[in-house]
């Protein structure tokens, strides 16, 4: 489910919902629920300082429902399905305003940037952490971005 709680940037919510369903299908998470909330920079800055002790807005934050765990291995769809199916994975907050700035900086369209952020957020919900995993999440994300045409 994608909730749009900001008005600064127009987004194609249905297209993003379709992409989220595709990500869940590709990762074997069809029965797992994820909520993506599109928020203003002001709201994102508040979340960022509350949960990460960092000032200012960021593009994406993930809030896993369950306690942090070892990452779900994504070698085969069946592995992910056995490890994470039939549960609420958590919430992802995305600031389209910040995403638009990063998209412009990286030479991407906003629609593509939002898809990258959804994928990134889902990987965090599955237990991956690019700040501590010695590049594992980055390698997986890059492989999935290629699969989804998000280079």
C-alpha positions as CSV (number, residue, x, y, z in Angstrom):
1,X,0.0,0.0,0.0
2,X,1.2,3.5,-0.8
3,X,-0.1,6.5,1.1
4,X,0.6,10.0,-0.3
5,X,0.7,12.4,2.6
6,X,2.5,15.2,0.9
7,X,1.5,17.8,-1.7
8,X,4.8,19.2,-2.9
9,X,5.5,16.7,-5.7
10,X,3.0,15.0,-8.0
11,X,3.5,11.2,-8.0
12,X,1.9,8.4,-10.0
13,X,0.8,6.4,-6.9
14,X,-0.7,3.5,-9.0
15,X,2.5,3.0,-10.9
16,X,4.5,2.9,-7.6
17,X,2.0,0.4,-6.2
18,X,2.4,-1.8,-9.2
19,X,6.2,-1.6,-8.8
20,X,5.9,-2.5,-5.1
21,X,3.8,-5.6,-6.1
22,X,6.5,-6.6,-8.6
23,X,9.2,-6.3,-6.0
24,X,7.3,-8.4,-3.6
25,X,6.6,-11.0,-6.3
26,X,10.2,-11.1,-7.4
27,X,11.4,-11.5,-3.8
28,X,8.8,-14.1,-2.9
29,X,7.0,-11.8,-0.5
30,X,3.5,-11.8,-2.1
31,X,1.7,-12.4,1.2
32,X,3.9,-9.9,3.2
33,X,2.6,-6.4,3.7
34,X,4.6,-3.2,3.4
35,X,3.3,0.3,3.7
36,X,5.1,3.1,1.8
37,X,4.2,6.6,3.0
38,X,5.2,9.6,0.9
39,X,5.9,12.5,3.2
40,X,7.0,16.1,3.1
41,X,10.5,17.2,3.7
42,X,9.4,18.7,7.0
43,X,7.9,15.4,8.2
44,X,11.0,13.5,7.0
45,X,13.3,15.8,8.8
46,X,11.3,15.2,12.0
47,X,11.5,11.4,11.5
48,X,15.2,11.6,10.7
49,X,16.1,13.5,13.9
50,X,13.8,11.3,16.0
51,X,15.0,8.0,14.8
52,X,18.5,8.6,13.5
53,X,19.6,11.7,15.4
54,X,20.5,13.4,12.1
55,X,19.3,16.9,11.1
56,X,17.4,17.6,7.9
57,X,15.4,15.5,5.6
58,X,16.6,12.3,3.9
59,X,15.2,10.5,0.9
60,X,14.1,7.2,2.6
61,X,13.7,5.7,6.0
62,X,12.6,2.1,6.8
63,X,10.8,1.0,10.0
64,X,10.8,-2.8,10.3
65,X,7.8,-4.2,12.2
66,X,9.9,-6.9,13.9
67,X,13.1,-6.7,15.9
68,X,16.2,-6.5,13.7
69,X,17.1,-9.9,12.4
70,X,19.6,-11.6,10.1
71,X,18.8,-10.6,6.5
72,X,16.6,-12.9,4.5
73,X,18.7,-14.6,1.9
74,X,17.5,-13.8,-1.6
75,X,19.1,-16.5,-3.6
76,X,15.8,-18.1,-4.5
77,X,12.2,-16.8,-4.3
78,X,11.3,-19.8,-2.1
79,X,13.9,-18.9,0.5
80,X,12.5,-15.4,0.9
81,X,9.0,-16.7,1.0
82,X,9.7,-19.2,3.8
83,X,11.6,-16.6,5.8
84,X,9.3,-13.6,5.5
85,X,5.9,-14.5,4.0
86,X,2.6,-14.0,5.8
87,X,3.8,-11.1,8.0
88,X,3.8,-7.4,8.2
89,X,7.4,-6.3,7.2
90,X,7.0,-2.7,8.2
91,X,6.8,0.9,6.9
92,X,8.9,2.9,4.5
93,X,8.8,6.7,4.5
94,X,9.9,8.5,1.3
95,X,10.3,12.2,0.7
96,X,9.5,12.9,-2.9
97,X,10.9,16.4,-2.6
98,X,14.3,15.1,-1.5
99,X,14.1,12.2,-4.0
100,X,13.5,14.7,-6.8
101,X,16.7,16.6,-5.8
102,X,18.7,13.3,-5.8
103,X,17.2,12.2,-9.1
104,X,18.3,15.5,-10.7
105,X,21.8,15.2,-9.2
106,X,22.1,11.6,-10.4
107,X,20.6,12.2,-13.9
108,X,17.5,10.0,-13.3
109,X,13.8,10.7,-13.6
110,X,11.8,11.1,-10.4
111,X,9.8,7.9,-11.2
112,X,12.9,5.9,-11.4
113,X,14.3,7.4,-8.2
114,X,11.2,6.6,-6.3
115,X,11.4,2.9,-7.5
116,X,15.0,2.7,-6.3
117,X,13.9,4.0,-2.9
118,X,11.1,1.5,-2.6
119,X,13.5,-1.3,-3.4
120,X,16.1,0.1,-1.0
121,X,13.5,0.4,1.7
122,X,12.2,-3.2,1.2
123,X,15.8,-4.5,1.5
124,X,16.1,-2.7,4.9
125,X,12.8,-4.2,6.0
126,X,14.3,-7.7,5.2
127,X,17.2,-7.0,7.6
128,X,19.9,-5.6,5.2
129,X,21.9,-2.7,6.4
130,X,24.4,-1.0,4.1
131,X,26.1,0.8,7.0
132,X,27.2,-2.5,8.6
133,X,27.2,-5.3,6.1
134,X,30.5,-4.8,4.2
135,X,28.7,-4.2,0.9
136,X,26.3,-7.1,0.9
137,X,23.2,-4.9,0.6
138,X,24.7,-2.8,-2.1
139,X,25.6,-5.9,-4.2
140,X,22.1,-7.3,-3.8
141,X,20.5,-3.9,-4.5
142,X,22.6,-3.4,-7.7
143,X,21.6,-6.9,-9.0
144,X,17.9,-6.2,-8.3
145,X,18.1,-2.8,-9.9
146,X,19.4,-4.3,-13.1
147,X,16.6,-6.9,-13.0
148,X,14.1,-4.1,-12.6
149,X,15.7,-1.9,-15.2
150,X,16.7,0.8,-12.6
151,X,20.4,1.4,-13.5
